[in-house]
Amino acid sequence: MTVPMPDSPETGPPETGPPGPSGPPGTDPKRTDSRWTDPKGADPKGTVLVWITESTWPACVDAARERAPHDTVVLLHVSDDEVVAAAHHAYEGLLGRGHRPDRDPGARLETLSGTAAADLLEAAAHRLGRPCELLDHHGRAEHEVVRAAADAALLICARDGERGHPGPHSLGRATRFVVDHAECPVLLVWP
């Protein structure tokens, strides 16, 4: 299915034909000058949100470099606070309240998690090779990504499920939620 694009002096009349193989599912975006255009006709230059995770970030950053060379890029990492909370509550449950806070594994995990997230975002920014905004959110990854993508022109994320099974099983639970609920076009890449 081809979605007609509005005529403009730069692009002329819309092209027709099959959708591109790398377009976001459920949409038929047209690439113009290496930038994605919204099928609704919005300005192609906008914010590209790149979801950075520990195992798939290089592919996502490379896709942003290739597909959105002139757009504003925001690199987003989401730290899940459930592990930190579980460690903290386990410490309190085993030893009771009032024990030395410097021995609380939750506090140490929180510090390590913050350092790891900052290092990961810095490595991604270095790989991108141009100015970008770095965001480190805390909470449930899928909800934070959908919230951050609300005003984005494009969201780039990677398949994180079973690599040998294309289709629904190639997406993990959080990525599936993001693909289903993001309000902007989503570009899925293979890591």
Secondary structure as GFF3:
##gff-version 3
##sequence-region A 1 191
A	DSSP	beta_strand	31	32	.	.	.	ID=ss1
A	DSSP	beta_strand	35	36	.	.	.	ID=ss2
A	DSSP	beta_strand	47	52	.	.	.	ID=ss3
A	DSSP	alpha_helix	57	67	.	.	.	ID=ss4
A	DSSP	beta_strand	72	79	.	.	.	ID=ss5
A	DSSP	alpha_helix	82	95	.	.	.	ID=ss6
A	DSSP	three_ten_helix	101	103	.	.	.	ID=ss7
A	DSSP	alpha_helix	105	128	.	.	.	ID=ss8
A	DSSP	beta_strand	133	138	.	.	.	ID=ss9
A	DSSP	alpha_helix	141	148	.	.	.	ID=ss10
A	DSSP	three_ten_helix	149	151	.	.	.	ID=ss11
A	DSSP	beta_strand	154	158	.	.	.	ID=ss12
A	DSSP	three_ten_helix	168	170	.	.	.	ID=ss13
A	DSSP	alpha_helix	173	181	.	.	.	ID=ss14
A	DSSP	beta_strand	186	189	.	.	.	ID=ss15
###
